[in-house]
Amino acid sequence: MIQAGMTGSAPDRGLPAGECAARCTRAQALMAAAGLDLILLTTEPEVRYFSGFLTPFWQSPTRPWFLLLPADGRPVAVVPRIGAVAMAATWVTDIRTWPSPRPQDEGISLLADTVRDLAGTTPMLGVSQGPESHLRLPLTDWNRLLAGLPGAVLRDATPILRQLRMVKSPAEIAKIAHVCDLVSEVFEGMPAWLRPGMSDIEVFRRFRIACLEAGADDVPYLVGGAGPGGYGDIISPPQGRPLAPGDVLVLDTGATFDGYFCDFDRNYALGPADDAARDGYRLLHAATEAGFAAARPGNTCADLFAAMQAVLGRADGDVGRMGHGLGMQLTEWPSHTADDETVLQPGMVITLEPSLDLAPGRMMVHEENLVIEAAGTRWLTRRAPAELPVID
């Protein structure tokens, strides 16, 4: 596997042979310890994690998709007939289908039959129930499934899935590193074309095109903000506002390569920046340095939060979080909060994302991506400049 960011070449698409099988084996050991007979997987990242099934067809809400992970052996797919060929290209061999759309029975009776085939009439059935999870099927279908499995006992599978997915394989890390490198180069090229007077719509459009031309597969997340000396909103799409001298612009993006995300931002001053903006930028840069120094195996997410908080000089904890996990989703477990005691392990890919209020209605945020390694934590993004970039 080629390491992205080192040679400029893209890593292999797909996953190495045996990776999905190894994931299932690890999950099944945890299932045995928890007394689970079966785990029902219903969301795109969960299904992809254990099967390798990658498709943008999840954008359509019409059809549900199901994967069942038994106590041993390969997972079993219960999917709409339109997806049978794509699922057959994965390592999954037992694929059961129904003609969809069929609102009166959108695969639910077939799913119930499959559960009974794999685990009997009284299974201990694991389902994602915890924070940052959902089931992705109508409540009426969920109730219909439970009615068809009266002997099933439900258990929360979130701890198992979280434990597995937080630690990335070398192949996963290579994909994230590659898209981080591509987008870092796009950010570094922005000063060549970014100018006052451009509308924020044009800036967003040019940035997205540049990411695609650089080799990203998609840019599903692109937000930002701009305002005199700072910004107040960093999660909205562009509104057509022209950039003005004295503005500070931030773009925050989640681009993808082979189904894996980067998630980081960059700030630019349009013309001379005031002291508050320049000083705030330096402080945030120093806070990410402190977070990076604390990001080593054995420390916790709370340790990262405390290290960045100390640099920012805040005693309050109302900032929410200052970073999170990253991978198949733009944000994953864990969160860097004052009370998140998740222990950092080699293979975890995380963001550092401190923010700062410069004045009422003016803020600044900075974000980088990194991977925890036994030999030393490594930046995946190319580090932002130590001083706020100024666009003349």
C-alpha positions in Angstrom: 0.0 0.0 0.0 1.4 3.4 -1.0 1.6 6.0 1.8 -0.2 9.1 0.6 1.6 12.4 1.1 5.0 10.7 0.6 5.1 10.0 -3.1 2.2 11.9 -4.5 0.7 8.7 -5.8 -2.9 7.7 -4.9 -3.3 4.6 -2.6 -5.1 1.6 -4.0 -8.8 1.8 -4.1 -10.8 -0.8 -2.2 -9.4 -2.7 0.7 -6.6 -5.3 0.9 -7.8 -8.8 0.8 -8.8 -10.1 4.2 -9.4 -6.7 5.8 -13.2 -7.0 6.0 -12.8 -10.6 7.3 -10.4 -9.4 10.0 -12.9 -6.7 11.0 -15.7 -9.3 11.3 -13.4 -11.6 13.3 -12.6 -8.8 15.8 -16.3 -7.9 16.0 -17.3 -11.5 16.6 -14.9 -11.8 19.5 -16.5 -8.8 21.1 -20.0 -10.2 20.3 -19.1 -13.4 22.1 -18.0 -11.5 25.2 -21.2 -9.5 25.1 -23.4 -12.5 24.5 -24.7 -11.3 21.1 -25.9 -13.8 18.5 -26.2 -11.3 15.7 -25.6 -7.6 14.9 -28.0 -5.8 12.5 -26.3 -3.0 10.5 -28.4 -0.5 8.7 -26.4 2.6 7.9 -23.9 3.3 5.1 -20.7 3.4 7.2 -21.6 0.3 9.2 -22.5 -1.7 6.1 -19.4 -0.6 4.3 -17.1 -1.2 7.2 -17.9 -5.0 7.3 -18.6 -5.6 3.6 -16.6 -3.1 1.6 -19.8 -2.0 -0.2 -19.3 1.5 -1.5 -22.0 3.2 -3.6 -23.5 6.7 -3.7 -26.9 5.1 -4.0 -27.4 5.7 -0.3 -28.3 9.2 -1.2 -31.8 7.9 -2.1 -34.0 7.4 1.0 -36.4 5.1 -0.9 -34.7 1.8 -0.2 -33.3 0.4 3.0 -30.1 -1.8 3.1 -29.3 -4.4 5.7 -26.3 -6.4 6.7 -26.4 -9.1 9.4 -23.2 -10.1 11.2 -23.6 -13.5 12.7 -21.6 -15.0 15.6 -19.2 -16.6 13.2 -18.7 -16.6 9.4 -19.3 -13.9 6.8 -22.0 -11.3 7.0 -25.2 -11.8 5.2 -26.7 -9.0 3.0 -30.4 -8.3 2.7 -30.6 -5.7 0.0 -32.8 -4.3 -2.7 -32.5 -6.3 -5.9 -30.9 -3.3 -7.7 -27.9 -3.6 -5.4 -27.2 -7.4 -5.8 -24.5 -7.0 -8.5 -22.6 -4.3 -6.6 -22.8 -6.3 -3.3 -21.6 -9.5 -5.1 -18.4 -7.6 -6.0 -17.6 -7.5 -2.2 -16.5 -10.5 -0.1 -20.1 -11.1 0.9 -21.5 -14.3 -0.7 -24.9 -14.7 0.9 -27.0 -12.0 -0.6 -30.8 -12.0 -0.3 -32.9 -9.6 -2.2 -36.4 -8.3 -2.7 -37.9 -6.2 -5.6 -37.9 -2.6 -4.4 -39.6 -0.2 -4.0 -42.2 -2.2 -2.2 -43.6 0.1 0.5 -46.0 -2.5 1.9 -43.0 -4.7 2.8 -39.6 -3.0 2.1 -37.5 -6.1 2.8 -38.8 -6.4 6.4 -40.2 -9.9 6.2 -37.1 -11.1 4.3 -34.9 -9.6 7.0 -36.9 -11.2 9.8 -36.7 -14.6 8.0 -32.9 -14.1 7.7 -32.5 -13.3 11.4 -34.3 -16.5 12.3 -32.2 -18.5 9.8 -29.0 -17.2 11.3 -29.8 -17.1 15.0 -33.1 -18.8 15.7 -36.3 -17.5 17.2 -34.9 -16.0 20.4 -31.7 -14.2 19.3 -29.7 -11.7 21.3 -29.7 -9.0 18.6 -27.3 -6.1 18.6 -28.4 -2.8 17.1 -26.8 0.6 17.2 -28.6 2.6 19.9 -26.0 5.0 21.3 -25.1 8.6 20.6 -24.3 9.5 17.0 -26.2 6.5 15.7 -29.5 5.9 13.9 -31.3 3.1 12.2 -32.1 4.6 8.7 -35.5 3.0 8.2 -39.1 4.1 8.9 -40.4 3.7 12.4 -43.3 1.7 11.0 -40.8 -0.8 9.4 -38.9 -1.0 12.6 -42.1 -1.8 14.5 -43.0 -4.4 11.9 -39.6 -6.0 12.2 -39.9 -6.3 16.0 -43.4 -7.7 15.6 -41.9 -10.4 13.3 -39.2 -11.2 15.9 -41.2 -11.5 19.1 -38.5 -13.6 20.8 -35.6 -11.3 20.0 -33.8 -9.5 22.8 -32.3 -6.2 21.7 -28.9 -5.0 23.0 -26.9 -1.9 22.2 -24.1 -2.7 19.7 -22.7 0.8 19.7 -19.8 0.1 22.0 -18.6 -2.7 19.8 -18.8 -0.7 16.6 -17.3 2.3 18.2 -14.3 0.4 19.5 -13.6 -1.1 16.1 -14.1 1.9 13.9 -12.1 4.4 16.0 -8.8 2.6 15.2 -8.0 2.7 11.5 -6.0 0.2 9.4 -3.0 1.3 7.4 -5.1 1.2 4.3 -7.7 3.5 5.8 -5.1 5.9 7.1 -3.5 6.0 3.6 -6.8 7.1 2.0 -7.3 9.8 4.6 -3.7 11.0 4.3 -4.1 11.2 0.5 -7.2 13.3 0.5 -5.7 15.5 3.2 -2.6 16.0 1.0 -4.7 16.8 -2.1 -6.8 19.4 -0.3 -3.8 20.9 1.5 -2.4 21.7 -1.9 -5.6 23.3 -3.0 -5.6 25.5 0.1 -2.0 26.4 -0.6 -2.9 27.5 -4.1 -5.8 29.7 -3.1 -3.7 32.9 -2.7 -3.0 32.8 -6.4 -6.6 33.4 -7.3 -8.5 34.7 -4.2 -9.2 38.4 -4.4 -11.4 41.0 -2.7 -14.5 41.6 -4.8 -15.1 37.9 -5.5 -18.4 36.6 -4.3 -18.4 33.9 -1.7 -20.3 31.7 -4.2 -17.5 32.0 -6.7 -14.9 31.2 -4.1 -16.8 28.1 -3.0 -17.3 27.0 -6.6 -13.6 27.5 -7.6 -12.4 25.7 -4.5 -14.7 22.7 -5.1 -13.6 22.4 -8.7 -9.9 22.7 -7.7 -10.4 19.8 -5.2 -11.9 17.6 -7.9 -9.2 18.5 -10.4 -6.6 17.7 -7.8 -8.0 14.1 -7.5 -10.6 14.2 -4.8 -13.7 12.1 -5.6 -16.2 14.5 -4.1 -16.5 17.5 -1.8 -19.7 16.8 0.0 -19.0 19.2 2.8 -17.9 22.8 2.2 -18.9 25.6 4.5 -17.3 28.8 5.7 -17.8 32.5 6.5 -16.3 35.9 6.0 -16.6 39.2 7.8 -14.7 42.3 8.9 -11.9 41.0 11.1 -13.6 37.7 11.6 -16.8 35.8 11.1 -19.9 34.8 13.0 -21.2 31.9 11.0 -19.1 29.0 9.9 -21.7 26.4 8.9 -23.7 28.0 6.2 -23.5 27.8 2.4 -22.4 30.9 0.5 -25.0 33.7 0.1 -23.5 35.7 -2.8 -21.8 38.3 -0.6 -18.7 40.0 -2.2 -15.5 39.7 -0.2 -14.4 43.1 1.0 -11.0 44.5 2.1 -10.6 43.8 5.8 -12.6 40.6 5.7 -11.3 37.3 7.2 -12.4 34.3 5.2 -12.5 30.7 6.4 -13.3 27.6 4.3 -13.9 24.3 6.1 -14.1 21.3 3.9 -14.7 17.6 4.0 -13.5 16.1 0.7 -13.4 12.4 0.1 -11.2 9.8 -1.6 -12.5 6.2 -2.0 -15.1 6.8 0.7 -12.8 8.4 3.3 -12.9 12.1 4.5 -10.5 14.8 5.3 -11.9 17.6 7.5 -10.0 20.8 8.0 -10.1 24.6 7.4 -7.9 27.5 6.4 -8.2 31.3 7.2 -7.2 34.2 4.9 -7.3 37.9 5.4 -8.4 40.0 2.5 -6.0 42.9 2.7 -4.5 44.1 6.0 -5.8 42.3 9.0 -6.3 44.0 12.4 -4.4 43.1 15.5 -7.2 41.0 17.0 -7.4 38.8 13.9 -3.6 38.4 13.7 -3.3 37.7 17.4 -6.2 35.3 17.4 -4.8 33.4 14.5 -1.4 33.0 16.3 -3.2 31.8 19.5 -5.2 29.2 17.6 -2.1 28.0 15.8 -0.3 27.6 19.2 -3.3 25.8 20.6 -3.2 23.2 17.8 0.5 22.8 18.5 -0.3 22.1 22.2 -3.0 19.6 21.1 -0.6 17.9 18.8 2.0 17.6 21.7 -0.7 16.0 23.9 -1.9 13.6 21.2 0.0 10.5 22.1 -1.1 7.0 23.1 -2.3 6.8 26.6 -3.6 10.3 26.9 -7.3 11.0 26.7 -9.5 13.3 24.6 -10.0 15.3 27.7 -6.2 15.8 27.9 -6.2 17.2 24.4 -9.0 19.6 25.3 -7.2 20.7 28.4 -4.0 21.3 26.5 -5.7 23.5 23.9 -7.8 25.2 26.5 -4.7 26.2 28.5 -3.2 28.0 25.5 -6.5 29.8 24.8 -6.6 31.0 28.4 -10.2 30.1 29.0 -11.5 28.7 32.2 -15.0 28.0 30.8 -15.9 24.8 29.0 -18.8 26.1 26.9 -16.9 25.8 23.7 -18.4 22.3 23.2 -15.6 20.3 21.6 -12.3 21.0 20.0 -12.0 18.2 17.5 -13.2 14.7 16.9 -12.6 11.4 15.1 -12.4 11.2 11.4 -12.8 8.4 8.8 -15.7 7.1 6.7 -17.7 9.9 8.2 -16.9 13.6 8.4 -17.2 13.4 12.2 -16.8 10.2 14.1 -16.1 9.2 17.7 -14.6 10.4 19.9 -15.1 14.1 20.7 -12.4 16.3 22.4 -14.4 17.6 25.3 -13.5 18.4 28.9 -15.1 15.1 30.1 -14.4 12.6 27.2 -12.0 10.1 28.8 -11.5 8.1 25.5 -7.9 6.8 25.6 -5.9 7.6 22.4 -4.5 4.6 20.6 -2.2 4.1 17.7 -4.3 4.1 14.5 -6.8 6.7 15.6 -7.3 9.6 13.1 -8.5 12.7 14.7 -9.0 16.5 14.2 -7.8 19.3 16.4 -10.3 22.2 16.2 -9.8 25.0 18.7 -11.9 28.2 18.3 -11.8 31.7 19.7 -14.2 34.6 20.2 -12.4 37.7 19.0 -15.3 40.1 19.7 -19.1 40.0 19.8 -20.1 38.4 16.5 -16.5 37.8 15.5 -14.8 34.4 15.9 -12.0 32.4 14.4 -11.5 28.6 14.2 -8.6 26.5 13.1 -8.6 22.8 12.2 -6.0 20.2 11.4 -6.0 16.4 10.9 -3.5 13.9 12.4 -3.0 10.2 13.1 -1.9 8.7 16.4 1.1 6.4 16.0 3.1 4.4 18.4 6.3 5.9 17.0 5.0 9.5 17.2 1.9 11.4 16.2 1.9 12.6 12.5 0.2 15.5 10.8 -2.0 14.3 7.8 -2.7 17.9 6.7 0.1 20.1 5.6 0.4 22.5 8.5 -1.2 25.9 8.1 1.2 28.9 8.1 2.1 30.3 11.6 0.9 33.8 10.5 -2.5 34.7 9.1 -2.1 34.6 5.3 -2.9 38.0 3.7 -4.4 38.4 0.2 -3.4 41.7 -1.3 
